[in-house]
Amino acid sequence: MRLSDIKRLDETEFAHPLGWLGRALEAGKDHSGRLRAESSDGSAAITLTAPVSTEPTVVLDTPRGRFYTPDYELEVHGA
């Protein structure tokens, strides 16, 4: 799924994608240029594929305000 597929999130829903984004961005790119990380409990693998443009093109509405981000493709696979 692309982050642009998500329109609005409540606070609990927002915590999961934000955590996934953070872990993948901290892990750095692999040999294919993708960002990969494991979920905090190790039960899933997260892969982020960067969009062509890294400009903040997606706006997610959350209870704490708006979150601006590039339109990453997010894949989550069970371990």
C-alpha positions, 0 to 999 in steps of 0.5 A: 500500500502507499501512504497516500492510500491512508486518509485519516488515522486515530491516535492508536492507528497512527502510532503503528505506521509512524513506528514502522517508518521510523524503524525503516528510516533508521535502518538505512537502505539495503542493496536494492535501495529499499528501506527494511526493518523488523517490527518492534516485536519481531513478528513482521518485516517492513519494507519502504520503497521511496517514491520518485519525488521525496517532496512531502506529497502526502498529508495524513490527518491525525488527532495531533495534527497533520503529518507530511511525508513522501508517498512511500510504498509500505509493505508488511510481511509476517515473519 
